[in-house]
């Protein structure tokens, strides 16, 4: 399959994937005219002191259910199938090896996470490996990052429906409304027996309840990971 011209990447622990993740990716796709978006659960998150609650298998399955009805969205196991810590720079290197240029990749992240970009592995070089699409996450305003990160301000711009014509990568600041929801809050509600209706796609909620995920701190399900297709190249 021919590599897509404009590929969005939405990474993260996705424990579980929720409406905030999906709305951020939808806003990025709409404003930057992305051809496809890969939702990519992280194997070992580098910025979390504890491991994900749900297993790799369950997080992949929930992400797959979440994107199934969304045209142009796919789930990818690129990070889940790679050993060790899931560093963004390593993931982008793998995508480059598969024929994608930095100017074709749009890495979608929240303003809260990007505010800590100086702590990311291979910073500042990682910023040259893809466009970064930074989306507001309540209460973090993406546009405020221009003042918060003055050393990067000259690389920042508002999104336009077309990538820069040159090869230089850009930091796009997307101030789109996204739901005020977090995976931490969803897990807390589930442990307390509360409702998560509207916070995650209906299929994801059904899956969570069927497998009794997050109902107790130690209930993370099986640690196995079923073989998954290489979604980047469309292999069966």
PyMOL commands that set and color helices and strands:
alter all, ss='L'
color gray80, all
select helices_A, chain A and resi 19-32+56-67+88-97+102-104+111-114+117-119+125-128+142-148+150-155+183-191+202-210
alter helices_A, ss='H'
color red, helices_A
select strands_A, chain A and resi 7-12+36-41+73-76+105-110+131-135+156-158+171-174
alter strands_A, ss='S'
color yellow, strands_A
deselect
rebuild
show_as cartoon
